[in-house]
Amino acid sequence: MTPLPQATDHPFDVFRTWLQDAEKKELSYPNAFSFASVNADSQPSVRTLLLKGLDDRGFVFYTNTQSRKGDDLRANINGAMLFYWKTCQRQIRIEGVTERVSETEADSYFATRPRESQIGAWASAQSRPLGQYEDLQESVARYRAQFKDKDVIPRPPHWSGYRLIPHAVEFWVEGEFRLHRRFLYRRNGADWQMALLNP
Ligand SMILES: Cc1cc2nc3c(=O)[nH]c(=O)nc-3n(C[C@H](O)[C@H](O)[C@H](O)COP(=O)(O)O)c2cc1C
């Protein structure tokens, strides 16, 4: 396993090495994280998503923008991510603001998805009530038929990505007898400052 985070490290670099460690050790979905959003009534909600990108700006995921999380993010751009890797005994908390990825970026990622997942993105009105499961299967069948002669399925207008641009990233390493190690990086202009926290 990689050494503990240092004050001079960039938190994104630490994140990348920890994710690589998790990719070697976790049984499934090392890129899975819990994502918290807050709606217009200040009600938080949380769900599991998959991380699909990290560039020098932030952490990218894809979803239906008309979902519950999409509604939340329209009302309140703040979001938080939590990665917990049980086998690594590590946790990362990330807080920041979200913005939509560009149309080009979303198109490029959508094009890499399996055809059936692309059809699913058209067929599912994510988070909206569904009368019965057969209704969803019928919707899938309708879109399969609609796109049957098309080599390339276009990205639905309601499906895109968000980038969480963090102002705080905290790395947590399990310690003996609950004496865990915590390393909190806070953005300070163009730089990051790290402080240790009590467990
Ligand atoms: C392992 C795992 C990965 C998931 N990845 C995604 C994802 O990347 N995007 C997504 O929209 N939903 C994903 N989901 C489903 C979400 O947890 C959630 O059910 C869905 O996004 C609707 O959430 P909402 O109603 O809060 O908008 C995933 C679920 C699991 C368990």
The ligand as an SDF file (V2000), in Angstrom:
LIG
                    3D

 31 33  0  0  0  0  0  0  0  0999 V2000
  -22.7310    0.1350   -7.6230 C   0  0  0  0  0  0  0  0  0  0  0  0
  -23.7320    1.1360   -8.1550 C   0  0  0  0  0  0  0  0  0  0  0  0
  -23.3450    2.0260   -9.1370 C   0  0  0  0  0  0  0  0  0  0  0  0
  -24.2530    2.9710   -9.6350 C   0  0  0  0  0  0  0  0  0  0  0  0
  -23.8180    3.8730  -10.5600 N   0  0  0  0  0  0  0  0  0  0  0  0
  -24.6840    4.8210  -11.0060 C   0  0  0  0  0  0  0  0  0  0  0  0
  -24.2100    5.8550  -11.8750 C   0  0  0  0  0  0  0  0  0  0  0  0
  -23.0110    5.9600  -12.2160 O   0  0  0  0  0  0  0  0  0  0  0  0
  -25.1280    6.7550  -12.3310 N   0  0  0  0  0  0  0  0  0  0  0  0
  -26.4420    6.7210  -11.9400 C   0  0  0  0  0  0  0  0  0  0  0  0
  -27.2320    7.5550  -12.3930 O   0  0  0  0  0  0  0  0  0  0  0  0
  -26.8970    5.7910  -11.0780 N   0  0  0  0  0  0  0  0  0  0  0  0
  -26.0450    4.8370  -10.5980 C   0  0  0  0  0  0  0  0  0  0  0  0
  -26.4900    3.9080   -9.7020 N   0  0  0  0  0  0  0  0  0  0  0  0
  -27.9110    3.9740   -9.2470 C   0  0  0  0  0  0  0  0  0  0  0  0
  -28.0300    5.0490   -8.1580 C   0  0  0  0  0  0  0  0  0  0  0  0
  -27.5680    4.5550   -6.9160 O   0  0  0  0  0  0  0  0  0  0  0  0
  -29.4770    5.5660   -7.9860 C   0  0  0  0  0  0  0  0  0  0  0  0
  -30.3730    4.4930   -7.7600 O   0  0  0  0  0  0  0  0  0  0  0  0
  -29.9590    6.3460   -9.2110 C   0  0  0  0  0  0  0  0  0  0  0  0
  -28.9300    7.1750   -9.7400 O   0  0  0  0  0  0  0  0  0  0  0  0
  -31.1710    7.2010   -8.8690 C   0  0  0  0  0  0  0  0  0  0  0  0
  -30.8030    8.1140   -7.8400 O   0  0  0  0  0  0  0  0  0  0  0  0
  -31.6680    9.4420   -7.5510 P   0  0  0  0  0  0  0  0  0  0  0  0
  -33.1160    9.0160   -7.5420 O   0  0  0  0  0  0  0  0  0  0  0  0
  -31.2150    9.9140   -6.2040 O   0  0  0  0  0  0  0  0  0  0  0  0
  -31.3700   10.4360   -8.6330 O   0  0  0  0  0  0  0  0  0  0  0  0
  -25.5950    2.9740   -9.1630 C   0  0  0  0  0  0  0  0  0  0  0  0
  -25.9740    2.0800   -8.1500 C   0  0  0  0  0  0  0  0  0  0  0  0
  -25.0510    1.1870   -7.6470 C   0  0  0  0  0  0  0  0  0  0  0  0
  -25.4720    0.2670   -6.5030 C   0  0  0  0  0  0  0  0  0  0  0  0
  1  2  1  0
  2  3  1  0
  2 30  2  0
  3  4  2  0
  4  5  1  0
  4 28  1  0
  5  6  2  0
  6  7  1  0
  6 13  1  0
  7  8  2  0
  7  9  1  0
  9 10  1  0
 10 11  2  0
 10 12  1  0
 12 13  2  0
 13 14  1  0
 14 15  1  0
 14 28  1  0
 15 16  1  0
 16 17  1  0
 16 18  1  0
 18 19  1  0
 18 20  1  0
 20 21  1  0
 20 22  1  0
 22 23  1  0
 23 24  1  0
 24 25  2  0
 24 26  1  0
 24 27  1  0
 28 29  2  0
 29 30  1  0
 30 31  1  0
M  END
$$$$
